[in-house]
Amino acid sequence: MERIAAKTDDFMRRIGMHPEQTDIGETTRRCVSEMERGLRGENSSLTMIPTYISARGTPPDDVPVITVDAGGTNLRLALVTFRQGRPEISHLEVCPIPGSLHEVTADEFFGELADKLLPLTAFGDRIGFCFSYPAEIFPDRDGRILRFSKGVNVKDSAGLVIGKTLKARLAERGVTKALGFTLLNDTAAGMMGGAAEFSVSGFDGICGLILGTGFNTCYPEKGTEITKLKNAEDMIINCETGNFSCLFRGRADEMTDLSSENPGIGLCEKMISGAYLGKVITNTARLAAEEGLLSAGFAEARPFALPELDDFLRSVCNRVSGLCRGGDETVMRRIIDLSFARAAKLICVNIAALCLKCDGGKRAERPFCVVAEGSTFYKSLLLRDKLEVCVKEYIAGRLSRHIVFRGADKLTLTGAALSALIN
């Protein structure tokens, strides 16, 4: 078994997929540099999108907010009302987002959304909209769609202004009152939800992290650092971290990127997120089969989903185990383990870069708070333990910084509502 594991490690190094080939310190330095370049408006893989939203402020009591969370493949709608600073959620509806089951037109997307929101307009006149896809946020807190991703296909949607378009569809359905509108992405909404749920005064800095279908981070930045804007105020910055490209990438990463719908975009996301990590591991297995390290059945395997890989590690009989012959099980377990170790290392890089950029977590009693959301972060069998090891060894051990992870249910909904009330 040790001999098979050693052969697997040698193979992973040859194809550039071994975690030890990622220099965590150098990659962190590159990430910080890309953040700073993005804030200056220079060419950078991190676009550092201004949100024009601040986490400062106290929400008024008993003012219901219509909230929308368009995230991943799910659409959630609700009313959120704050009472003595605590959010209360009602009228919650969860359904597939238009475009996740089959391609829809932009008219169909906004029409279906307006139909679902229409009953809620009887209760409130402010909309907090969490949009989990790339968008350009405007100073008036509306924003333009850049593209959809994560398997959601909405034809001719690029360039549409979200709030303006949605309010026009609601007006067509008889809504005559003026509606306030605040747009933010899922990472910013999650961080704002954390600000609503936790006492941030006990922390030395805060950031938001989403690791589910996709991957992204955000953090509050001083206006003086956002030099690409004139006289910028302090605000949350959406890093669009999934696009970070100053990475050591291997052959399976290149295969995954080239077979995707948007080659060359979201390179970091395609190495670690729920939508892609299973494909990366599948492509690694295909390469192993070509070299004879795995049996021939793996060469033509359909992409494995992360839950399948988790079940395989739990010794559940499934499609992965069904392909195994001879020593395949040992090889696959090692490939999966190393792939998650590398993913944890890259996530740690991004957290470390944010902690350093915010100069946070300098004392253990006041750590840097990472408000984390996403199914991959919380449900993956291997990821959290490996991430904790990276954090302990690199962030605490080498950087002498201290972080904690915090999370709660429905943070994006409460964060979208809080943003609509205090901005």
N, C-alpha and C positions, 0 to 999 in steps of 0.2 A: 504493500500500500504506500509506503514512504517513497519507493522508487517511482510509482505512478504519479504521486503528487509532485515529485521533483521534475519529472518529464513534463508535467502540465505547467509548472512554473517556467521552465525553459521555453516552452511553446508560447506562453503568454508574453514573455519578454521579446521573443522573435517577432511577434505581430504587434508589439507596442501597446499591449493591453494590461501589463502588470502594474499594480498600484505604486510599486517602488520607483517607477519611471516618471512619476509626477513629483517634482520638487516642491513641497508644500510652501516653503519659505519664499522661493523665487516666484511661484505662481501667485502668492498673496501680494507680493510687491507689485507684480504686473497688474493685478486687479485694482489695487489702490491707484496706481498710475492711470489706468483706464478710466476710473471714476473721476479723477481730477481733470483729465483731458475732456471728458464729457461735460463736466460742469463749466469748463471754459469755452465750450462750443467747438472744440477741435475734433478732428477725425478720431473716433474711438468706437470700439465694439460695444461700449456701454453708453447709451444715449442720454442717460440721466435726465429723464423727462420731468419737468416741473409739474406739480399737481395743483399749485395755488391753494393748497389746503393746509391748515395748521391744526395741530392737536391741542392747542391751547384754548381753554374756554369751558364754561359749564352749561350744559343743555337746559333749556327752560322745562319746567314741569308741564305735563298734560298737553303737549303739542304733538299729535300723531303725525308720523312721517310715513309716506308710502315708500317702501323700500324694494329694490330689485337687485337680485344677485344673479347676473348672467355669467356663470362660471363653469368652465369645463364643458361637460355635456348636459348639465342640469340647469334649470331655471327655477329660482325661488323668489316668491313674492310674499310680502307681509306688510302689516302695519307695526311700527315700533314707536312706543311712547315711553318717555323717561319720567320716572317719579322718584324724587329725592336722589337724583343722579343715577338710578338703576334702570336699565332698559327692560321693558315688557313687550313681548312679541305676541301678536294676535293675527288672525286671518291668514295663517301661513299656508301657502300652496307650493308644492314641489312637482315639477314635470320636466320632460325632456325639452331642451332648448330647441327652438326651430332651427333646422339646418343640421341637427346632430343625427337624425335618422335617415335623411335624404336631403339633397340640395334644395334650397328654397330661394326665391328672389328676395331682394331687399324689401319690396312692398309686402310680400307675404310675412317676412320676419317682423317688421314693425306693425303690420296689421294684427297678427296674432298676439303680439305683446300688448298692444293697445286694448284688444278685447279682454285680456286677462286683468289689465290694470283698471279698466273702466269702473267696476264696482267699488274699488278702493278709493276712487276720487270723491266719493260721497263723504269720506271721513277726514280727508286731509288735503292740503294744497301745496305740500312740499314733496318732492321726489328725490330720494337718495339712490343713485344708480351705480352699482358696482359692476364694472365691465372688465371681464377677465381676459381680454385680448388687446393687442397693441392698438393704442389710440393716442392722438395728439390732444392734450388737454389745453383748453383756452383759459385766459385770465378770468373770464366770467363763469368758469367751472362747467361749461359745456365742453364738447370735444368731438373730434373727427375720427371716424374709423380708419385705421391704417390697413388692417386686414383681420380676418378671422383665422383661427388656428385650432389645434387640438381636435381635429376631425369634424369641425363645424363648418359647413359650406353655405355661404350666403352670397348669391350671385349679385354682381354690380353694387356691392355695399361700400367699397373703398371710397373714402372722401365724404360720405354722408355725415352730417352733424347730428349726433345721437339725440340730444334733448330737443332740438328744434324739430327733427323729423318725428319723434315720438309725440310731442305735444300737438303737432299738426294732425296726426292720426287720431288723437283723442278729441281734438276739436271737430273732426269729421263725424265723430260718434256722439256729439252733443255736449261736450265739456266746454263750458263758456268761461269758467273762472280762470284767473291767472295762476299758473303753476310754477313754483320755484323749482329749480333743477340743479343738482350737484352730481357731477360725474367723478368717479375715482376708480382705480383699478383694484383688483382683488387683494393685492399685497398691501396697499395703503388702507383699504377697508379693514383688513384683518388687524393691522397695527392700530387703527383708530378704535376698533372693537376692543383691543387689548387695553387701550387707554380708558375705555369706558368700564371695563371689568376689573382692572387691577390698579392699585395705587402706584403710579409711576414714580412718586416721590422717593420710594425706597430703592430705586435703581439708579445706576450711573450710566445713563444712556439706554436707548431702546431702538429696535428695528423690527421690521415685519419680514417674515419668510413664508413663502408658499411653496410646498413641494407635494404636488399631487399629480394630475395629468401633466402639468407644466411645472416650471420653476421660475421664481422671481424673488426679489428682495426690495425693500424700501427703507428709508430712514429720514428723520428730521434733519434738515440742513440749515445752516445760517445763511441769510440772504447775501452776506458779503462774500460767501464762497461761490455763489451761483453767478459768476461773472459774465456768462453768456446772456444774462438778462440785465437790463438797466434798472438800477435801484430796486433790486429784488428784495422782497420781504422774506423772513424765515418761513420755510415751508417743507412739506414732505417731498422727497425726491423718489420717483419711481425709477429704479436703476435699470430695469429690463435686463436683469442679470443672466437670463437664459441665453442672451446673445454673446456673452463673454467668449472671446475667441483666442486669447493668449494662453493656450492650453497645449499639453502634450497629447496628441490624438493618435490612436492606433488604427489598424486596418479595419477592424469591426466598426469603429466609429465612422470611418469613411464610407463603408458599405451602407450603414444605417442612414447617413446623411444623403448619399446619392439616390437612395431608393425612396426618400421622403417626398412630400408634396412641395417642399420649399428648400431645395439644396442650397447650402451655404448660409442659411439663416438659422439662428438658435442653436449654435454648435454646443454650447455648454448644456443646455436643456436636453439635447439629444444624447448626452452621455449619462444623465442621472435621473431624469424625470420618469414618472409612471407611464407616460405614453411611449417612451423609447427604450428604457433600460432593458425590458424584456427582449426587444429586437436586437439590442447590442449583444446580449448574452446569446441569443439565437444565432446571430452572425458569427460570434466567436466559436460556437459549437460547429457551425458549418465549416469554418476554416480548420477546426480540429479534425473533423471527419475527412477533409481533403488530404490531411497529412497522415491519416490512419490512426490518430490518437483516439478518436471515437469511431464507432461503427458507422457503416454507410447510411443508415437510416436518418442520421442527423444532418446529412448533407442537403436533404430536401425538406427539412422540417419547416412547418408553418411557424410564424413567430410565436414564441411562448409569452403568455401574459404573466405579470408578476405574481398573481395569486397561484397560478400553476406551479411556478418555481418554488414558492413558499410551501405548497403542499408536497412537492417532491422532496424538499428538505425535511419535511415532517414524516417522510416514508409513506405517504398516501400513494396508492396505485393510481396513476394518471397517464396522460399522454407522454410526459417526459420519461417516466419510469418504463413505460411500454416500449420506448425506443432503445433502452439500455441492453447491452449485451456484454458479457465478460466483465472487464474492468471499467465499463462506461460510467457506472454510478459514481465511482470514486473520482473520475475525471470531471464529470458534470458538477459534482458538489464543490470541487476545487475551483472550477471556472466561475461558478455562481458566487462563491465566497470571495474570491479575488475581485470580481466585478463590483460587488457591494462595498468592499474595502476601498476601491478606487472612488466610487461614488461618494462615500462618506468623506474621503479626503478632499474632494472638490467642493462639497458643501461646507466643510470646515474652512476652506480657503475663503469662501465668500463671507462667512460669518466673521472670520478674523479681519478681513478687509474692512467691513462695516464697523467693527469694534475699534479698530485703529483710526478710521476716518472720524469717528465720533469721539475719539480719545476717552472711551468708556471702560468700565469694569476694572478700574485700577485697584480696588480693594475688595476682598472677598465678601465683606459685609454689605457692600453696595455693588452688586454685579451688574453687568450689561444684560438687558432683558431682550431675548429673542421671542417675539410673539409668532408662534409657528402654527401653520395650518396645512392641511392637505393629507389625502389618504396615503400617499407613499411614505410621508414622514411618520404617520402614526400606526399604519397597519403592516408595513413591511417587516418580515420576520427578523432580518439581519441588520437593517440600516441603523436603527437607533443605538444599539450597543456599539457598533463600529464607529458611529459618529461621536459617541461619548468618549471612546478611547482617543480619537483624534483631538477632540477638544482638550482632554486632560493632558495629552502629550505635547500638543503644539500651542494652543491658546494659553492654557494655564502654565505648562511647563517651560516653554521657550519664550513666550511673549509676556508672561506674568500678568495676564489679564483673566478676568473671571466672568463667566456668563451663566445664565440660567435660561431654560426654555419654559414658556408659559403658553397655555392654550385653553380654549373653552368652546362650547357649542355656539354656532351661528354668529361668530365674530364679524363676518363680512356684512351681515344684515345690520347688526347694531352699529358697526363702524360707519356704514353708509348713512344710517339715520343720524348719528352724531355729527357727521360732516355736514349734512344738510342743515342742521340746527345751529352750529356755531361758526360756520364760514359764510 
